[in-house]
């Protein structure tokens, strides 16, 4: 395995604790802003139009929800009733790596779990079960954690996959909703999928339901993504969904991870280049052109929990090998186990100065005892990487807020954000939720660089369940005949 002191990378070494130039935020904000405009007009893989959204919060009802994430399948029944909304019943299943092949058997597996769930729910709460029904069909919303090409709220085909999933001929150009419904029919389970939406859109829909001042729906956990609302008239013709010309607003799934290609490579450290050679590829526009088998996601590589933790691991190895940490004692597991350092452990070291779990997971061969100096150096490593993540992520979000403001005229904007003096970014992701230093400094950076309103970061619990239910309720009147 390559390590941070390999000769191959020594010429590219940048001191980890360097301070970013003072003009970096301005340059990054300008670069992101330009890329967003370019992507909205041209890209087939980012700034994807999803479905229309009415600025209402008065939808209600009981809905079945299916949420497919990177490693988990969740099914729940959700009751919508404004501030009294609640999850009535939910179950989850792990999706093993050998199950991540989207063939007929994959959708049959989903249907089997749906059937078992519905049977159990009917037994424990028959009154609420009856409220799920419209005729003989169960009203259903789906949250899908991958990009979709949508032609209507309940019609989405796979744009691309990640997180270990693979598509097959069975899913090529096929409506995901129809494939799920077809597998359910084999079990005599009648469901009607009213809406299917990307997970970042679920965040936005949930956040706006509970707070109309929400401007962005942000996912910042293992990966990063963001969604927002713009006037439909601002979309190029090839991104207009059927019927959207008659709608005022459209939800955009930005696929934010693809942005930053024009500038972020200049700020890539030795550790970034150890994770992926994409930093050396010369691709300045991954938001327009990307490789299916080797996706280049610059923003994600510098800001998401998965990569921040891996950057911390590599930086710790670097400091150990240079005898600045642990007196040069390198735990073998720290070198051998890539992407193994968890967000929980990084947060515990940084916020609690607690190395007890670190010692258990990465034992020293000679029973070395961690000293106060070690704690300080480790914390400096984490702080430096997170500080850069704050600047990069903050610049991307500030640019997006400015971009939305600029493309929406006053008449539209008054509906997109009810109170333009106080706006919210609804977010999900345990890494940002529990890493208070990251969250508080990100919010501070945004407010220092976005002067049009005061911005707050608000965690949206269970958005992956509420979002599809809200979207289904909002689109029920437009659903096909039962």
Helices and strands as residue ranges (DSSP letters): H 7-10, H 24-42, E 48-52, E 60-68, E 72-81, G 82-84, E 86-94, G 97-99, E 101-102, H 104-124, H 126-132, E 133-134, E 137-144, E 148-152, E 155-158, E 166-167, H 176-185, E 191-198, H 199-210, E 214-220, E 224-231, G 232-234, G 237-239, G 244-246, E 249-253, G 256-258, G 264-267, H 270-275, G 277-280, H 298-303, H 305-321, G 326-328, H 332-336, H 343-352, H 356-361, H 372-407, H 410-416, E 422-428, H 430-434, H 436-449, E 454-459, H 463-475, G 476-478
